[in-house]
């Protein structure tokens, strides 16, 4: 069976972006560059252009394809990366015109996920997404084989036979992987029912990739989940118990805190589908901690993308507490007047807390708000008053 052409981790790459008039176009190709570096590639040149619509054959047109070829040759590039998704035909034609491997944003994200997945479930999810991606690329993987056409009673050439064989093999592999993922989903449902019987208050961390979710998770529960200043540092859901004290220093309770995979613009639909089991932790939560990189100028667009994915997985109406993280990266001119206020998102008002998971600033306020909400859900009457910062609040680390 053919394999997906994955980026050479040591390859120099030319980055290409096409402005099709969408509001979130990254003119500096900053995010694509970060994705490339995360996958181990070395961006050596960047090129952008404007089009009203993609060219059906080459996405960028023949003139721009020639410009890319010359730029890649002058910079010694070994690969070309597009910031948009390419069709199989566009990818094949571009490789012929440029003379180098051409990959798109979708494959780059798949490659990163394949490198980072650690759990059995995560590996299954990545494998399913890669198989689904590969199933659409057979037309270009076997273009070198002979393809015959004949009259009634004749058979196609070896190329046609091979394509049909690979399509069947991939289809069977997709079916087996889906069955194994279904088993994982059943196990997760059993775990969720156990938490519900314990009347656990479930909190899920969500947010754009590299917003600092895992660092915040570690700071809250004193865990050692992997965290780094890079895209998709964490792929596998991690759940721990967070102990919150009562409003009068007694009667505390434990809540369940889950760190989930980060979202990103133009996340491949196959990955959204494949990661349904992981993202289901967010859909089943009592509260979403929406973590935002306060120091990123593009945070409004990133928040919109997170909201879009949340709606897609059925979590768009869940209560949210916004945490504007990385407060320590803001200069004095951009620091907020207060560490807690309210913000409107999708026509609804949400509490917002500014914090720094690294320095600890704002975390006592965040813990207090989490305790207030957890006890409000547990109480039969009115929600208790907000907790003072000196109340006893701490965390205990225990696997779920």
ROMARTI-172378 format. One line per 10 residues: number of its first residue (from 1); for each residue x, y, z of C-alpha. Coordinates in pm, 1 decimal, padded with zeros to 6 digits, always signed. Layout:
<sites>
NUM> X Y Z  ...
</sites>
This chain:
<sites>
1> +00000.0 +00000.0 +00000.0  +00137.1 +00348.3 -00080.4  +00222.1 +00577.8 +00205.1  +00160.6 +00946.7 +00255.3  +00461.3 +01154.1 +00155.7  +00563.1 +01306.3 +00487.7  +00789.7 +01608.8 +00516.2  +01162.4 +01540.3 +00547.1  +01245.0 +01670.4 +00893.2  +01575.6 +01816.6 +00776.1
11> +01441.2 +01969.4 +00453.8  +01460.0 +02336.6 +00364.6  +01114.6 +02453.7 +00261.9  +00955.0 +02741.8 +00074.3  +00631.2 +02863.2 +00233.3  +00348.9 +02978.5 +00006.1  +00028.6 +03157.3 +00103.7  -00257.7 +03267.8 -00120.4  -00480.2 +03555.7 -00009.9  -00830.0 +03463.7 -00126.5
21> -00993.5 +03752.7 +00056.6  -01056.1 +03571.3 +00384.7  -01026.8 +03792.3 +00695.3  -00781.8 +03564.1 +00875.9  -00516.6 +03549.6 +00599.6  -00170.7 +03535.0 +00756.4  +00027.7 +03770.4 +00534.3  +00354.7 +03694.1 +00713.2  +00292.1 +03315.5 +00707.3  +00390.7 +03319.1 +01074.3
31> +00170.2 +03027.6 +01178.5  +00269.7 +02814.1 +00879.0  +00632.4 +02883.4 +00967.3  +00572.2 +02768.8 +01325.5  +00398.3 +02456.3 +01198.3  +00690.4 +02382.9 +00966.3  +00944.7 +02429.8 +01245.3  +00736.5 +02214.0 +01479.4  +00750.5 +01936.6 +01217.5  +01129.0 +01978.4 +01196.8
41> +01142.2 +02166.8 +00866.1  +01356.3 +02472.6 +00796.2  +01171.8 +02758.7 +00619.2  +01413.9 +02938.2 +00385.7  +01176.1 +03163.5 +00189.7  +00817.6 +03290.5 +00200.5  +00595.9 +03394.7 -00087.6  +00240.6 +03529.9 -00086.9  +00004.4 +03631.0 -00364.5  -00357.5 +03736.7 -00414.1
51> -00624.8 +03560.3 -00615.4  -01000.5 +03593.8 -00637.9  -01031.5 +03214.3 -00652.4  -00790.5 +02918.0 -00662.6  -00674.0 +02801.9 -01003.8  -00835.5 +02464.9 -01073.0  -00515.4 +02308.5 -01204.3  -00230.7 +02472.2 -01008.7  -00406.6 +02667.1 -00730.5  -00178.2 +02966.7 -00799.8
61> -00166.2 +02971.9 -01180.3  +00119.5 +02882.3 -01414.4  +00308.9 +03212.6 -01381.4  +00320.5 +03199.9 -01002.5  +00410.1 +02828.8 -01010.3  +00714.3 +02917.7 -01222.1  +00805.6 +03192.7 -00973.3  +00788.7 +02940.0 -00690.4  +01010.5 +02700.2 -00887.4  +01276.8 +02966.0 -00942.6
71> +01263.2 +03081.0 -00578.6  +01297.5 +02724.0 -00452.7  +01593.1 +02662.2 -00682.6  +01772.1 +02981.4 -00576.5  +01724.5 +02904.1 -00205.9  +01814.3 +02536.5 -00232.1  +01474.5 +02429.7 -00105.6  +01379.5 +02063.6 -00103.6  +01008.2 +02107.3 -00048.7  +00722.2 +02354.5 -00097.2
81> +00451.3 +02405.5 +00166.4  +00116.0 +02571.0 +00096.8  -00081.6 +02739.3 +00375.7  -00407.9 +02617.7 +00221.7  -00541.7 +02270.3 +00148.7  -00462.7 +02145.3 -00201.1  -00670.7 +01903.3 -00404.0  -00496.0 +01585.0 -00523.1  -00492.2 +01715.1 -00881.6  -00347.8 +02054.1 -00779.0
91> -00081.3 +01881.7 -00571.3  +00017.9 +01651.7 -00857.4  +00029.6 +01935.7 -01111.9  +00232.8 +02160.2 -00881.3  +00489.4 +01886.9 -00822.7  +00526.8 +01842.7 -01197.8  +00560.0 +02217.5 -01255.6  +00799.2 +02290.4 -00967.3  +00995.7 +01966.8 -00969.5  +00984.0 +01928.2 -00590.8
101> +00755.6 +01760.9 -00337.4  +00457.7 +01987.0 -00263.9  +00260.1 +01947.2 +00056.4  -00020.3 +02147.3 +00215.0  -00120.7 +02266.9 +00560.1  -00337.8 +01959.1 +00614.0  -00052.9 +01710.6 +00570.6  +00176.3 +01925.7 +00784.8  -00070.2 +01915.6 +01075.0  -00116.2 +01540.7 +01027.3
111> +00261.6 +01493.3 +01039.0  +00289.9 +01689.2 +01364.2  +00006.5 +01489.9 +01518.7  +00175.5 +01165.2 +01411.5  +00499.3 +01276.2 +01580.3  +00330.9 +01386.8 +01902.5  +00063.7 +01124.8 +01971.8  +00164.7 +00911.6 +02269.2  -00143.8 +00728.5 +02394.5  -00304.0 +00432.1 +02219.6
121> -00612.9 +00641.3 +02152.2  -00413.6 +00933.9 +02012.4  -00223.1 +00708.0 +01774.7  -00546.8 +00550.7 +01654.5  -00699.6 +00892.1 +01591.4  -00398.8 +01011.1 +01392.6  -00387.8 +00689.8 +01192.6  -00755.3 +00726.2 +01098.5  -00704.9 +01084.8 +00984.3  -00396.8 +00990.0 +00779.4
131> -00580.8 +00701.0 +00614.0  -00873.1 +00926.8 +00525.6  -00631.1 +01181.6 +00378.4  -00448.4 +00911.9 +00182.5  -00771.9 +00774.8 +00037.5  -00814.0 +01098.1 -00161.1  -00454.7 +01096.0 -00293.2  -00448.9 +00769.3 -00486.6  -00488.4 +00954.9 -00816.3  -00145.2 +01112.7 -00780.2
141> +00037.1 +00823.7 -00613.8  -00015.4 +00591.4 -00909.8  -00004.0 +00837.5 -01200.3  +00319.2 +00673.3 -01327.3  +00146.1 +00340.0 -01390.5  -00008.6 +00246.0 -01721.8  -00384.9 +00298.8 -01744.4  -00560.5 +00135.3 -02037.3  -00910.6 +00175.6 -02163.6  -01078.1 -00087.8 -02376.0
151> -01409.6 -00197.7 -02512.0  -01663.5 -00437.3 -02369.7  -01502.7 -00735.4 -02202.9  -01159.9 -00575.7 -02165.0  -00988.1 -00502.7 -01836.5  -00809.8 -00187.9 -01727.1  -00432.5 -00167.1 -01714.0  -00214.6 -00241.5 -01410.8  -00252.9 +00114.4 -01284.2  -00628.1 +00080.0 -01256.6
161> -00594.4 -00257.6 -01085.2  -00344.3 -00120.1 -00835.5  -00562.3 +00181.0 -00754.2  -00862.3 -00042.2 -00691.8  -00650.3 -00274.1 -00473.1  -00512.6 +00014.0 -00267.6  -00854.1 +00172.2 -00232.0  -00990.4 -00156.0 -00094.2  -00693.8 -00202.1 +00141.9  -00726.1 +00154.4 +00272.6
171> -01101.4 +00112.8 +00312.9  -01047.8 -00201.5 +00520.8  -00782.2 -00026.4 +00732.8  -01018.8 +00266.8 +00794.6  -01293.3 +00025.0 +00899.8  -01063.0 -00156.9 +01145.6  -00935.8 +00170.1 +01292.7  -01289.7 +00303.5 +01338.5  -01388.2 -00016.0 +01519.0  -01092.2 +00017.1 +01756.7
181> -01175.7 +00383.1 +01819.0  -01537.7 +00289.3 +01890.2  -01410.5 +00058.5 +02165.0  -01209.0 +00347.5 +02312.5  -01521.2 +00568.1 +02303.9  -01717.1 +00304.1 +02497.0  -01443.1 +00294.8 +02759.4  -01453.7 +00674.9 +02787.0  -01831.5 +00669.3 +02827.1  -01790.2 +00420.1 +03112.7
191> -01535.7 +00649.9 +03280.3  -01768.7 +00948.4 +03238.4  -02059.3 +00756.8 +03393.3  -01837.4 +00671.8 +03690.0  -01751.7 +01040.0 +03734.3  -02120.5 +01130.9 +03707.5  -02208.6 +00880.2 +03978.9  -01952.2 +01050.0 +04200.0  -02123.6 +01379.7 +04113.0  -01794.2 +01516.8 +03986.0
201> -01779.3 +01871.8 +03854.0  -01602.1 +01835.2 +03518.9  -01384.6 +02116.2 +03382.9  -01213.5 +02102.0 +03042.0  -00932.7 +02327.8 +02926.6  -00983.5 +02438.1 +02567.4  -00812.1 +02696.6 +02352.0  -00598.6 +02771.8 +02050.7  -00277.6 +02573.7 +02027.0  +00015.4 +02726.0 +02217.7
211> -00212.8 +02938.1 +02438.3  -00053.0 +02780.6 +02746.3  -00322.5 +02525.8 +02839.1  -00083.7 +02255.9 +02956.8  +00125.4 +02502.5 +03158.6  -00192.3 +02626.5 +03326.8  -00305.4 +02267.9 +03385.0  +00026.3 +02187.2 +03554.2  +00006.5 +02500.8 +03767.3  -00344.6 +02418.1 +03889.8
221> -00300.9 +02049.2 +03971.9  +00076.4 +02033.5 +04028.5  +00101.8 +01778.5 +03748.2  +00385.1 +01712.5 +03506.2  +00199.8 +01711.1 +03175.6  +00430.3 +01793.6 +02884.5  +00429.0 +02165.6 +02808.2  +00644.2 +02361.0 +02563.1  +00639.0 +02685.7 +02368.2  +00538.3 +02518.9 +02042.8
231> +00227.5 +02425.0 +01847.8  +00046.0 +02106.3 +01951.1  +00275.5 +02030.3 +02245.5  -00007.7 +01819.4 +02392.3  -00231.7 +01587.4 +02191.4  -00359.7 +01335.3 +02444.0  -00625.0 +01424.1 +02699.0  -00495.9 +01422.8 +03057.3  -00738.7 +01425.8 +03351.6  -00653.1 +01498.6 +03713.8
241> -00840.6 +01574.8 +04034.5  -00825.4 +01935.1 +04156.6  -00918.6 +01989.8 +04520.4  -01088.7 +02321.9 +04602.4  -01152.9 +02436.3 +04958.9  -01488.7 +02557.8 +05085.2  -01594.8 +02917.3 +05128.1  -01535.2 +02903.0 +05502.4  -01221.4 +02697.1 +05488.7  -01411.3 +02367.1 +05525.9
251> -01625.0 +02142.7 +05314.4  -01400.5 +02143.0 +05009.8  -01463.5 +01923.5 +04708.8  -01269.8 +01771.9 +04423.5  -01336.4 +01858.0 +04062.3  -01220.3 +01678.5 +03750.2  -00986.0 +01886.8 +03530.7  -00901.2 +01774.8 +03174.4  -00638.5 +01915.5 +02938.0  -00741.6 +01866.4 +02573.7
261> -00576.3 +01906.7 +02234.4  -00537.9 +02263.8 +02110.4  -00738.6 +02400.9 +01819.7  -00598.9 +02573.1 +01512.3  -00727.1 +02757.2 +01207.9  -00828.4 +02529.0 +00921.1  -00797.5 +02216.4 +01134.0  -00848.2 +01929.3 +00887.2  -01202.8 +01797.9 +00907.6  -01063.7 +01446.2 +00924.8
271> -00885.2 +01537.8 +01245.0  -01197.8 +01693.1 +01395.1  -01383.9 +01371.6 +01319.8  -01099.8 +01145.7 +01430.2  -01049.6 +01334.3 +01756.4  -01417.3 +01323.6 +01845.7  -01346.9 +01088.3 +02135.5  -01088.0 +01324.8 +02280.1  -01289.8 +01639.1 +02218.5  -01590.2 +01467.9 +02376.6
281> -01428.1 +01551.0 +02710.6  -01498.2 +01915.9 +02627.1  -01851.4 +01847.8 +02503.6  -01938.7 +01665.7 +02829.4  -01785.3 +01922.4 +03065.2  -01979.0 +02128.0 +03318.4  -01745.2 +02422.2 +03257.1  -01499.0 +02512.3 +02983.0  -01181.8 +02699.4 +03073.5  -01120.1 +02882.4 +02746.2
291> -00749.0 +02971.6 +02757.0  -00637.5 +03264.1 +02538.7  -00285.8 +03386.8 +02464.3  -00325.8 +03747.4 +02580.3  +00005.1 +03844.9 +02421.7  -00085.9 +03729.1 +02071.1  -00219.9 +04012.3 +01850.5  -00435.3 +03760.2 +01662.8  -00618.0 +03638.8 +01975.6  -00964.8 +03757.7 +01854.4
301> -00936.4 +03540.4 +01542.3  -00803.8 +03252.3 +01750.3  -01099.3 +03281.5 +01988.8  -01339.3 +03275.8 +01692.9  -01176.6 +02956.0 +01564.5  -01209.5 +02788.9 +01904.3  -01577.1 +02888.1 +01919.2  -01633.3 +02744.1 +01571.1  -01486.3 +02406.1 +01666.9  -01677.8 +02403.7 +01995.9
311> -02003.0 +02454.0 +01804.5  -01901.4 +02174.6 +01567.8  -01859.0 +01923.3 +01852.4  -02176.5 +02031.7 +02030.5  -02008.8 +02229.8 +02309.4  -02092.2 +02579.9 +02190.8  -02358.9 +02642.3 +02456.7  -02160.7 +02522.1 +02757.5  -02065.5 +02773.0 +03029.7  -01722.0 +02923.3 +02972.1
321> -01470.2 +03095.9 +03194.6  -01215.3 +03284.9 +02985.3  -00856.2 +03285.3 +03105.5  -00636.3 +03540.9 +02930.7  -00304.8 +03369.0 +02992.4  +00057.0 +03489.7 +02954.7  -00009.2 +03809.7 +03147.9  +00365.6 +03820.7 +03217.2  +00433.9 +03885.3 +02846.3  +00233.7 +04211.4 +02840.4
331> +00411.4 +04543.8 +02888.3  +00276.9 +04799.5 +03133.8  +00087.8 +04989.2 +02862.2  -00117.1 +04680.5 +02771.8  -00181.4 +04535.8 +03116.1  -00548.8 +04528.7 +03223.6  -00681.3 +04766.0 +03486.5  -00837.6 +04472.5 +03673.6  -00755.6 +04101.4 +03673.1  -01124.2 +04007.2 +03648.2
341> -01395.3 +04152.1 +03428.8  -01656.6 +04039.7 +03174.7  -01635.2 +03995.4 +02798.6  -01896.1 +03927.7 +02529.7  -01846.2 +03621.1 +02313.2  -02100.1 +03493.5 +02060.6  -02361.3 +03727.9 +02205.9  -02315.1 +03601.2 +02563.2  -02139.1 +03755.2 +02862.8  -01856.3 +03555.3 +03016.2
351> -01628.8 +03614.4 +03311.7  -01269.7 +03681.5 +03211.1  -00965.2 +03641.5 +03434.7  -00615.7 +03760.0 +03343.9  -00343.0 +03527.8 +03469.3  +00005.4 +03394.8 +03411.4  +00050.4 +03021.4 +03444.8  +00427.5 +03073.3 +03462.1  +00449.3 +03349.1 +03724.6  +00134.8 +03250.8 +03916.6
361> -00021.0 +03597.8 +03894.8  -00400.4 +03576.1 +03886.5  -00411.0 +03204.6 +03974.3  -00554.6 +03256.4 +04326.4  -00837.6 +03453.3 +04166.5  -00891.7 +03173.9 +03911.8  -00899.0 +02903.7 +04179.7  -01144.1 +03108.9 +04379.5  -01378.5 +03145.9 +04082.2  -01357.0 +02770.7 +04010.0
371> -01438.5 +02692.2 +04372.8  -01732.4 +02933.1 +04369.0  -01879.9 +02767.8 +04059.1  -01820.2 +02413.2 +04181.8  -01990.3 +02485.1 +04514.4  -02271.9 +02672.3 +04340.4  -02349.9 +02360.5 +04136.9  -02333.9 +02138.6 +04444.8  -02558.5 +02367.2 +04651.7  -02934.2 +02344.2 +04631.0
381> -02996.2 +02711.6 +04694.6  -02827.7 +03034.9 +04600.5  -02472.4 +03046.9 +04471.5  -02228.9 +03126.4 +04751.5  -02055.1 +03459.0 +04760.6  -01720.2 +03490.1 +04580.8  -01432.6 +03347.8 +04781.5  -01167.3 +03569.2 +04931.5  -00811.0 +03524.3 +04811.2  -00693.0 +03407.1 +05154.2
391> -00926.4 +03109.0 +05170.7  -00772.7 +02762.3 +05177.0  -00739.9 +02648.4 +04814.5  -00497.7 +02384.5 +04701.5  -00471.8 +02097.8 +04454.2  -00403.1 +01729.9 +04479.5  -00275.8 +01522.7 +04190.7  -00450.2 +01194.3 +04116.3  -00497.5 +01003.0 +03795.0  -00845.2 +00958.1 +03658.4
</sites>
